Amino acid sequence: MSPSLLLLLAASSALCRGEKAEPPSDASPDAIRILITDGCADDATRGNHRLPESESEVVMQELVPWVLGSLLGWLSLYLLLCGAFRARGPEWNCRLVTLCHGVIIVLLTGYVVFIDGPWPLTHPGWENTPLQERSLAVCLGYFFFDLAWCVLHGGEGPVMMAHHGASIAGMGLALWLGSSGSETCGVVFGSELTNPLLQARWFLRRAGRYDSALGDAVDVAFVALFAGVRVGVGTVMFYRQLTSPRPALAMKLGGVAMYALAWVFMVDIGRFGFRKSRGKYRRWEEERRRRAAAKSD
């Protein structure tokens, strides 16, 4: 290759890196070859969308106050509700906090996923945006609060505790790596989308209004959203993350864990739906027979 062509390639490589394309006039062809190789290596490294370790530590230092502030905010709200509804008990107030978090985080991550971007189905493993990091920090603070409450009060089973642990690990890892914020926010959005309906179902039970048309509507909406979003769309997102070369291996393993937990929940929900439908059919059949007997008399 001629020295003039090597100089042209070196200038192009420098321009791609945003540097001033002025190679030394006395540069040898071998030196220029090294310059081109280094430029290509830098471009390949930049394509991984990973933060260097020093930058990652800086980002975590900036986000730790957000996580702690979120934790203190949810705890303060819980204490205020405990003071306002003393006769209701801890679980009532904790579920009010959970309901508030579900609504807020769905709106926040929904904006991140659908408006601010990037789209998680096409950009898994990309570098986090500031809004993605703030959203995950707010959600992470809540999960720390809820996990501590569950440990203290023993209100959840092992599957839900595993879900909380996997969620905390996944969000913390995405913040530490500085990447995969798009698909992590997508998972949070899909997971929390059904949460308000789940809390509404619990409050209807406590109010004695669950066995009504409203209770049936809440159950149908919950099952449909869970199956359509967390399992249906979740399967597509899980496949895109696994087949993409960008996400870190740890994030892919976290995706496997969350997807497996979604199917565990889906099986339980399916059993619940079958039992409830069978019970309603039996009650309807008994009522129909009573009416038929009354008409015959």
PyMOL commands that set and color helices and strands:
alter all, ss='L'
color gray80, all
select helices_A, chain A and resi 3-16+29-46+53-84+90-116+130-153+158-177+181-193+195-207+213-243+249-296
alter helices_A, ss='H'
color red, helices_A
deselect
rebuild
show_as cartoon
